[in-house]
C-alpha cells in the first residue's frame, strides 16, 4: 500500500496537468505521468493501469478543445473508433493475461519505442501536409489503427504519437484536424481500456482521481498551446526525460 502524502499528491497533480497538456500538443504525456506513478512507489502494472485512468480526462479535455477541428469528420471518426475500441480491448486483455514480470522487463523498451515515435513525429507531421480534403480510409488504415490501439491498450505511453503517425500515413487532411482526431481516438482507447481494467485488476484510485482532475485542465490548456506555439522544445524535453526513465528502469 503506497502512502499518498500531500507532497506526493501535489507532484502527481502537476504530472497529470503536464501529461494532459502534452498529449494535446504533441502526444507522449504518459512519459511524464507514468514515471511519476513509478516514482511514487506503485508497481509497474498498477502504475500503467492507473495512468490509463489518470490521462483519460485529458483526452476528453483535448477533444472538447478541438471540437471545431472535429467537425466534418463524423463518419471517419465513427469507423476508426470502432476499430480502435477492438484494438484497445485486445491490448488490455494481453496486459492482464501476460505475466507481470514480462511487462516489467519490456516496459523500458516500450518507453524507448514511444520516444522514437516522438522523435520522428515531425517527419510524420510533414507527411500530413496542408489541408487536402477529408479523404482517407481502407483496410491498411484500419489495420494500422487496430495495431496502434492494441499498443495503447497494453501500454498507454506514446499512444497519441502512434495514432498520429497512423493517421498521417493513412489520411489526407490538415495536421490540426488529424491531431484532433488522434485525441478522440485516444479517448476511445482509454475508455475501453479503463472499463476493462476496472473489472479485472486493482487500480490505485486515489492518485488516479487526483491526476484525472488536473489532466482534464491540462488537455484544454494544451489545445491552446498547440494552436499557437511550436512543440519542438517540448518534444525535446520529453525525449530526454523518456530516455532517462528508460535507462533508469533498465539499471534498476
N, C-alpha and C positions, 0 to 999 in steps of 0.2 A: 504494500500500500504506500503510495507516494504522498508525502505531506505537502500539500499545495499552500505554502505560506503567502503572505502579502507580496513579498518581493518576487517570488516565482510567478504569482498570478499577474503582476504588473508586466513582467517581461514577456509572458505568454500573450497577454493582451496586445502588447506592442508588436510581437511577432505576427499575431493574427491580422492586425491592421496592415502591416507591411506586405504580408502574403496576399491579402485581398487586393491591394493596390498593384502589386507586381503582376499578379495573374491578369488583371485587366489591361495593364500596359503592354506586357511582353510575354507573359507566361513564365512559369518557373517559381512561383511564390512558395510552393511547398518546400523548396530548397531552403527557405527561411523557417517555416512553421514546423516541418518535420524534425530538423535538428534541434529546434528549441524544445520540443517534447522529449527528445532523447536526452538533452542536457538537463531537463527537469527530473530525469530518473525513470522514465517509462520504458518498458521493454520495447524492442523494435516493432513487433507485430502490433502491440497495443498502441504504440505511437502512430503507426501507419493508419490504423482504422480510426483512431481519434482524430488524426489530422484530416481524414476524409470528411468527418463531421464538421471540423473547425472551419475548413475553407469553403464549405458548401454555400453559406450565405454570401460569401464574397463573389461567387459566380452569379448568384441572384442579383446582388447589387450591381455587378457589371452589366448584366443583361438589361436591368432596368435603365441604367445609364445609357446603354447603347440601343434603346428601343427605336430611335429614328433610323438607325442603320439596319435594323432587322426588318423594317417594313419592306414588303415585296418579296420576302424570302420564305413565305409561309410553307409552300409545298416542299421546297428543298429542305427546310428545317424539319418538317414533319417526317419526311422519308429518312433523313440521316439520323434523326433522333431515335427512330425505331431500330436502326442498325446499331447505333451507339449503345442503346439500352441492352441489346442482346450481348454485345461485346463486353460491356461492363459487368454483366451478370456472370459471364464465363470467367473473367479475371478475378472477381470476388470469390467465386467458388474455388478457384485454383489456390488463392491465398489461404483459405481455410483447409483445403484438402492436402496441400503440400506441407510437410513438417516445418515447424517454426525455425529450426536450425538452418534449413535451406534458405529461407528468406533472409536470415541474419547474415549468411555467407554472401549472398548475391546483392544485398542492398547497396553496398558501396559501389558496385559496378552499375547498378540501376541509376544511382545518382550521377555517376560519370556519364552514362548514356544521356541523361537529362541535360547535363552540361554541354555535351557535344551537340545535342539538338539546339540548345540555346545559342551556341557559338555559330552554327550555320543558319540560324533563323534569318539574318539579314539577306543572305543569298536567296533563301526561300521566299522572303517577302518581295524581293525584287522580281522573282519569277511571277508573282501575282500581278505586278504591273499596274497601270492605270485602269480605271473602270472600262470594261469592255462588254458590259451586259451581264445578264444573270444566268448564263448557260452553265451547265455542269451536271454531272450525274454518271450513271453507268456502273457496270459491275466492278471495275477497277477502283473507283472512288469508294464504293460501299465496302469493298474488301479491305481497303486501307483504313477506312473509318472503323470497321469492326476490329481490326488488329490494334489500332491506336486506343480504342476504348477498352479493349481487354487489358492492355497495359495499364490504363488508368484505373480499372477496377482492381488490379493486382497491386499497383504501386502508384500513388497519385502524383508524385513529384515529376514535373515536366510534362504533365498531360496536355496542358494548353499549348505548349510548344509543339508537341507531336501532332495535335489536331490541326493547328495552324499550318504545319508542314503538309499534312494530308490535303487540306482544303486548297492551299496554294498550288499544289501539284495537280489537283483534280477539278478545280472550278475556275472559271474565267470571270473575275469580278474584282472590285477595288479592295485594297488591303483593309480599310476600315470596316467594310461590310463583312469581309472574311473574319476579321478579328471579333466582330460582334457575333457571328455565327459560331465561331470557336468557343466563345464564352457560354453560349446557350447549350451547345453540345457537352461542354464540360459540366454544366449544371445537371444535365440528364444523366451523365455518367456518375456524378456524385450522388444524385438522388437514388439511383438503383443500387449502388454500392452500399450506401449508408443504410438503406432499408434492409438489405440482406445481412449486413454486419450486425445490425441491431437485434436481429432474430437469433443469430448463431454464435456470437462471440462478445466478450466483455469490451465495453467502451469506457474510457475514463471521462465521464460526463462533466465533471467539474471544469477541467481545462478546456474541454470541447465547447462548453457553453460560453466560457469567458472569451475564447478566441473567435467563436462564431459571431458574437455581437460586434467585435471590432473588425472582423474581416468583411462584414457587410458594408460598414462605413468605408473601409479601405477600397472595396470594389468600386463604389461610386466615385470616390476620390480619384482612383486610378484612371477611370474613363476621362475625367477632365484633363489629367496629365497626358494621357495617350493622344488626345486630340490636339495638344498644344506643344508638346516637347518631344525631343528625340529620346529614345530609350537606350541609346548606345552606352552611356555611362552606367546606367542601372544594370544593363546586361553584363557589363564588365565586372561590376561589383559582385553580382550573383555568381558569375563564373568562378571568380576567385574563392568566394565563400563555399560554393558547392564542391570544388576540387579539394579545398582544405578539409571539409567534412568527410569526404570520401577517404582521404589519406588517414584522417584520424580514426575512422572506423576500421580501416584495414590494419592499422597498427595496434588498435585496442584489443 
